[in-house]
């Protein structure tokens, strides 16, 4: 059963005569644990029609490059195979994500879509809902607790959102039963456009008019099957001692699921259920669920209720005020964005973090905090530092360009935090130091581990 709170009608149109029910896949790029897909199938069964799934592949997604497209298309290839097994035609078609479904909807009795939280994703859904003549139903499937149900305002910190989520969390932590597809029809029988060939992702990416300067990585492959492999390994291993090892970057005792969540290749509900039911200590399970649900969904709350989430102006007033007061402070070091991208600083720990990010598309969460704090410290102004951090984040991380990216970068500049004792450059914004890393982490082991990872990539 799909919870009522996940559903939203996007227009006032009715179901019409049509050849199929259309599931427009965009954010939830998976078949398993996908409530939007299951809602589309249930609607098609009720209307005695087949289900069709489409995806619009645009060349122009902001800040995306060959690294992102390769990972995404590997996931879509997984989805195509899974949809085929269920008897659902899947057409990936080159074009704007809000124009492709409008074309398919001309023959649809209704449209079902998933939900995205970013400005561009919201606008796509508005455009589709206004352009089609049939009913458009949105189903929210990439958070545990629907964002509007958890809170209807911008929450200032995890401490204010946490009780609201925990009060209802277990209502939404339930398995999603697959709906039998009662009416099947092939793409040929329905006279659907020929889909893009996903069998050779590299060849397809090469044809796209995108930024090819950031190459795909070997460390991670996209798709639900890969996400499940990482989840199974995490539950069997790192989750068993999560509270004691999660903040040690060299140990890499993390789930590695951020990129898969970013592309909707695995459901956070499926992950949460696996973690909740794992044979691990309560403290370890609780610590991971806090990060997966409360912290991650705080980011969704942030972009949902903050129109300027990608601008320096999104920071809380106290943070902007204190950073402005210290904007003329002498910086111990200054680096250009190019020097940072080349990992060419005096700090070996920061350089290692940048290399891990640049060459493998991933960085341990603890090092992400240090990485962002140092960009603030080493930039000519806090505004310049904010832009540089966000640009590098979105360019190189596989999980860049999403709600967590915008919230995490802004956190380094004071978002979702409190004032701390005042110090140069940072003012009252929390700082981090190399000496602090050395006290808490095995920094030399981290450098060695990154060297190994980079060598493998090269």
C-alpha positions in Angstrom: 0.0 0.0 0.0 1.2 3.5 -0.9 0.7 6.0 1.9 -1.7 8.8 1.1 0.8 11.4 2.2 3.1 10.4 -0.8 0.4 11.4 -3.3 -0.3 14.8 -4.9 -2.5 15.7 -7.8 -0.5 18.1 -10.1 -3.5 19.3 -12.2 -7.3 19.3 -12.2 -7.7 17.1 -15.3 -9.4 13.8 -15.4 -8.4 10.4 -16.7 -9.1 10.1 -20.4 -9.4 7.5 -23.0 -6.0 6.3 -23.8 -3.8 3.4 -25.0 -1.8 3.2 -21.7 -1.0 4.7 -18.3 2.3 6.5 -18.5 4.9 6.5 -15.8 7.3 9.4 -16.4 10.5 8.3 -14.6 12.7 11.2 -13.6 14.0 11.2 -10.0 13.2 7.6 -9.0 15.4 5.8 -11.6 14.7 2.3 -10.4 12.0 -0.5 -10.5 12.4 -1.9 -7.0 10.7 -0.1 -4.1 9.4 2.6 -6.5 5.9 3.8 -5.3 5.4 5.9 -8.4 5.8 2.9 -10.6 3.6 0.8 -8.4 0.9 3.5 -8.5 1.1 3.6 -12.3 0.7 -0.1 -12.5 -2.2 -0.2 -10.1 -3.9 2.6 -12.1 -3.3 0.8 -15.4 -4.8 -2.4 -13.9 -7.9 -0.5 -12.8 -8.3 1.0 -16.3 -7.5 -2.3 -18.0 -4.6 -0.8 -19.8 -0.9 -1.5 -20.1 1.8 0.5 -18.4 4.4 2.4 -20.3 7.5 4.1 -18.8 9.4 6.9 -20.4 12.6 8.9 -19.6 13.7 12.2 -21.2 17.5 12.3 -21.6 18.6 15.9 -21.9 22.1 17.0 -22.9 21.7 20.2 -20.9 21.3 19.3 -17.2 23.0 22.0 -15.2 26.6 21.2 -14.2 26.3 17.5 -15.2 29.2 15.9 -17.1 30.3 12.5 -18.6 30.9 11.2 -15.1 27.3 11.8 -14.0 25.7 10.7 -17.3 27.7 7.4 -17.4 26.6 6.5 -13.8 23.0 7.5 -14.5 22.8 5.5 -17.8 24.2 2.4 -16.2 21.3 2.7 -13.7 18.8 3.2 -16.5 20.1 0.1 -18.2 19.4 -1.8 -15.0 15.9 -0.3 -14.9 15.2 -1.2 -18.5 16.0 -4.9 -17.8 13.8 -5.0 -14.7 10.9 -3.3 -16.5 11.2 -5.7 -19.4 10.9 -8.6 -16.9 7.6 -7.1 -15.6 6.3 -6.6 -19.1 6.5 -2.8 -19.2 7.9 -1.1 -22.2 10.6 1.5 -21.3 11.6 4.3 -23.8 14.6 6.4 -23.0 14.4 9.2 -25.5 16.7 12.1 -26.1 15.0 15.4 -25.3 14.0 17.7 -22.5 12.7 15.9 -19.5 9.5 17.9 -19.5 8.9 17.6 -23.3 9.4 13.9 -23.7 6.5 12.9 -21.3 4.2 15.5 -22.8 4.6 13.8 -26.2 3.9 10.3 -24.6 1.0 11.7 -22.7 -0.9 12.4 -25.9 -1.9 8.8 -25.9 -2.1 8.3 -22.2 -5.1 7.9 -20.0 -3.2 9.4 -17.1 0.4 10.3 -16.1 2.1 9.2 -12.9 5.4 10.8 -12.0 7.9 10.8 -9.1 8.9 13.8 -7.1 12.1 15.9 -7.3 13.0 18.8 -4.9 15.3 21.0 -6.9 14.1 24.1 -8.7 14.5 22.6 -12.2 12.8 19.4 -11.2 9.8 21.3 -9.8 9.5 23.4 -12.9 9.6 20.3 -15.2 6.6 18.9 -13.3 4.7 22.2 -13.5 5.3 22.3 -17.2 4.1 18.8 -17.8 1.0 19.2 -15.6 0.0 22.4 -17.5 0.7 20.9 -21.0 -1.1 17.6 -20.9 -4.9 17.0 -21.1 -5.0 14.1 -18.7 -4.6 13.6 -15.0 -1.1 13.9 -13.5 -0.4 12.2 -10.2 2.9 12.7 -8.4 4.1 10.1 -6.0 6.9 11.0 -3.5 9.3 8.0 -3.2 12.8 9.3 -2.5 12.5 10.1 1.2 11.3 8.1 4.1 8.9 10.7 5.5 7.3 12.9 2.9 8.8 16.4 3.1 5.6 18.3 3.6 4.3 15.8 6.1 7.4 16.1 8.2 7.4 19.9 8.3 5.8 22.8 6.4 8.5 25.3 7.1 12.3 25.7 6.9 13.8 23.9 9.9 16.9 25.6 11.3 18.7 22.5 12.4 18.5 18.7 12.8 17.4 19.2 16.4 14.2 20.9 15.3 13.3 18.5 12.5 14.3 15.3 14.4 11.3 15.0 16.7 8.9 15.7 13.9 10.4 12.9 11.8 10.7 10.4 14.6 7.1 10.9 15.6 5.9 9.5 12.3 9.0 7.7 10.9 7.8 4.1 11.6 4.5 4.8 9.8 6.5 5.1 6.6 9.0 2.3 7.2 7.1 -0.5 5.6 7.8 -2.8 2.7 6.3 -1.9 -0.7 4.5 -4.8 -2.3 5.0 -5.2 -6.1 1.8 -5.0 -8.1 1.1 -7.6 -10.7 1.0 -6.2 -14.2 -2.3 -7.5 -15.5 -2.3 -6.0 -19.0 0.9 -6.2 -21.0 1.8 -4.9 -24.4 5.1 -4.5 -26.2 6.5 -1.3 -27.4 6.1 -2.5 -31.0 2.4 -3.3 -30.5 1.8 0.1 -28.9 3.7 1.7 -31.8 6.0 3.5 -29.3 9.1 5.4 -30.5 12.3 3.4 -30.7 14.2 3.8 -27.4 17.9 4.8 -27.2 20.2 1.8 -27.1 21.5 1.5 -23.5 23.6 -1.6 -24.1 26.8 0.4 -24.7 26.8 3.3 -22.2 30.2 4.6 -23.2 29.1 4.9 -26.9 25.9 6.7 -25.9 27.7 9.1 -23.6 30.2 9.9 -26.4 27.3 11.1 -28.6 25.9 13.5 -26.0 26.6 17.2 -26.2 27.9 17.4 -22.6 31.1 18.2 -20.7 33.4 15.3 -21.4 36.4 16.7 -19.4 35.4 14.9 -16.2 35.7 11.3 -17.0 33.6 8.4 -15.6 35.1 6.5 -12.6 35.9 2.8 -12.2 35.4 2.8 -8.4 31.6 2.9 -8.7 29.1 1.6 -11.3 25.6 2.8 -11.5 22.4 0.7 -11.1 20.1 -1.0 -8.6 22.1 -4.2 -8.6 25.3 -2.3 -7.6 23.4 -0.4 -4.9 22.1 -3.7 -3.5 25.6 -5.1 -3.4 26.9 -2.1 -1.5 23.9 -2.2 0.9 24.4 -5.9 1.6 28.1 -5.4 2.3 27.4 -2.5 4.6 24.8 -4.3 6.6 27.0 -7.4 7.0 30.1 -5.4 7.9 30.5 -1.7 8.7 27.0 -1.3 10.3 28.1 -3.8 13.0 30.5 -1.2 14.4 29.2 2.0 12.8 29.4 4.3 15.9 33.1 3.5 16.5 34.4 3.5 12.9 32.2 5.8 10.8 34.4 8.9 11.4 37.7 7.3 10.4 38.1 8.1 6.7 40.9 5.5 6.1 38.7 2.7 7.3 36.0 3.5 4.7 33.4 1.9 7.0 30.5 3.6 5.2 27.6 2.5 3.0 28.8 4.1 -0.3 25.2 4.7 -1.2 25.1 8.5 -1.7 25.4 8.4 -5.5 22.7 5.7 -5.8 20.4 7.8 -3.6 21.2 10.8 -5.7 20.0 9.2 -8.9 17.1 7.4 -7.2 18.6 4.0 -8.0 17.7 2.7 -4.6 15.0 3.6 -2.2 15.9 5.2 1.2 13.0 3.1 2.6 14.6 -0.1 1.4 17.9 1.0 2.9 16.3 2.0 6.2 14.4 -1.3 6.5 17.6 -3.3 5.9 19.5 -1.2 8.5 16.7 -1.3 11.0 16.3 -5.1 10.8 20.1 -5.9 10.7 21.8 -7.9 13.4 23.7 -5.0 14.8 23.7 -3.1 18.1 20.8 -0.6 18.6 23.3 2.3 18.8 24.9 1.4 15.5 21.5 1.1 13.7 20.2 4.3 15.3 23.3 6.3 14.3 23.0 5.2 10.6 19.2 5.8 10.5 19.8 9.3 11.9 22.1 10.1 9.0 20.0 8.4 6.4 16.7 9.9 7.4 16.9 12.9 9.7 20.1 14.4 8.2 19.4 13.6 4.6 15.8 14.8 4.8 16.9 18.0 6.5 18.5 18.7 3.2 15.3 18.1 1.3 13.5 20.4 3.8 16.2 23.1 3.1 15.8 23.1 -0.7 12.0 22.8 -0.5 11.6 25.9 1.7 14.6 28.0 0.6 14.3 29.4 -2.9 17.9 30.6 -3.0 19.3 27.3 -1.8 22.2 27.5 -4.3 23.3 31.1 -3.4 25.3 32.6 -0.6 22.2 34.5 0.5 20.7 31.2 1.7 23.0 31.3 4.8 21.5 32.3 8.2 21.8 36.0 9.0 24.1 35.4 11.9 26.6 33.5 9.7 26.6 36.1 6.9 27.0 38.9 9.5 30.0 37.3 11.2 31.7 36.3 8.0 31.2 39.9 6.7 32.8 41.2 9.9 35.8 39.1 9.3 36.0 39.3 5.5 39.1 41.6 5.6 41.0 39.3 8.0 44.3 38.1 6.7 44.1 34.7 5.2 47.0 32.4 6.0 46.9 31.0 2.5 44.9 31.9 -0.7 44.3 29.6 -3.6 42.5 29.9 -6.9 39.8 27.5 -7.9 42.2 26.0 -10.4 44.9 25.4 -7.7 42.2 23.8 -5.6 41.0 21.5 -8.4 44.6 20.4 -9.0 45.0 19.6 -5.3 47.9 22.0 -5.2 47.8 23.4 -1.6 50.3 23.2 1.3 47.9 20.9 3.2 48.5 17.1 2.4 45.2 16.1 4.1 43.2 18.5 2.1 45.0 17.5 -1.1 44.2 13.8 -0.5 40.5 14.6 0.0 40.5 16.6 -3.2 42.2 13.8 -5.1 39.7 11.3 -3.8 36.9 13.5 -4.9 38.3 14.5 -8.3 39.6 11.1 -9.3 37.0 8.7 -7.8 33.8 10.8 -7.4 33.6 10.2 -3.6 34.9 11.6 -0.4 34.3 10.5 3.2 31.8 12.7 5.0 34.3 13.8 7.7 36.8 14.9 5.1 34.0 16.7 3.2 33.5 18.9 6.2 37.2 19.7 6.5 37.4 20.2 2.7 34.7 22.8 2.7 35.9 24.6 5.8 39.4 25.1 4.3 38.0 26.5 1.1 36.2 29.1 3.2 39.5 29.9 5.0 41.6 30.0 1.8 39.3 32.1 -0.4 39.6 35.9 -0.9 36.0 36.3 0.5 33.4 34.0 2.0 31.2 34.6 -1.1 34.0 33.5 -3.4 34.6 30.5 -1.1 31.0 29.5 -1.2 30.9 29.6 -5.0 34.1 27.7 -5.4 33.1 24.9 -2.9 29.8 24.5 -4.7 31.3 24.5 -8.2 33.9 21.8 -7.2 31.3 19.8 -5.3 28.9 19.7 -8.2 31.6 19.1 -10.8 33.4 16.1 -9.3 31.1 14.3 -6.9 28.9 11.6 -8.3 26.3 12.7 -5.8 26.8 16.4 -6.5 24.0 18.8 -7.7 21.4 17.5 -5.2 19.7 18.7 -2.0 22.5 17.2 0.1 25.1 19.0 -1.9 23.6 22.4 -1.4 22.9 21.8 2.3 26.3 20.3 3.0 28.3 23.1 1.3 26.1 25.7 3.1 26.7 23.9 6.4 30.4 24.6 6.0 29.5 28.3 6.0 27.1 28.1 9.0 23.8 26.6 7.8 22.0 24.2 10.3 24.7 25.1 12.9 25.1 27.5 15.8 27.6 30.3 16.6 30.9 29.1 18.0 33.7 31.0 19.8 35.0 33.8 17.5 38.2 33.4 15.6 39.9 35.0 12.6 38.4 34.5 9.1 35.6 32.2 10.4 34.2 34.6 12.9 31.6 32.6 14.8 31.2 29.9 12.1 32.6 26.5 13.2 36.2 26.0 12.0 38.3 22.9 11.5 42.1 22.6 11.7 44.7 20.2 10.5 45.8 19.7 14.1 42.3 18.7 14.9 42.3 16.1 12.1 45.6 14.7 13.4 44.2 14.3 16.9 41.0 12.5 15.8 42.0 10.5 12.7 44.8 8.4 11.2 45.6 11.0 8.6 48.6 9.2 7.2 46.6 6.1 6.6 44.0 8.2 4.8 46.6 9.6 2.5 47.9 6.1 1.7 44.4 4.9 1.0 43.7 7.7 -1.4 47.0 7.1 -3.2 45.9 3.5 -3.7 42.5 4.5 -5.0 43.9 7.2 -7.4 46.4 4.7 -8.7 43.7 2.2 -9.4 41.7 4.8 -11.3 44.6 5.9 -13.4 
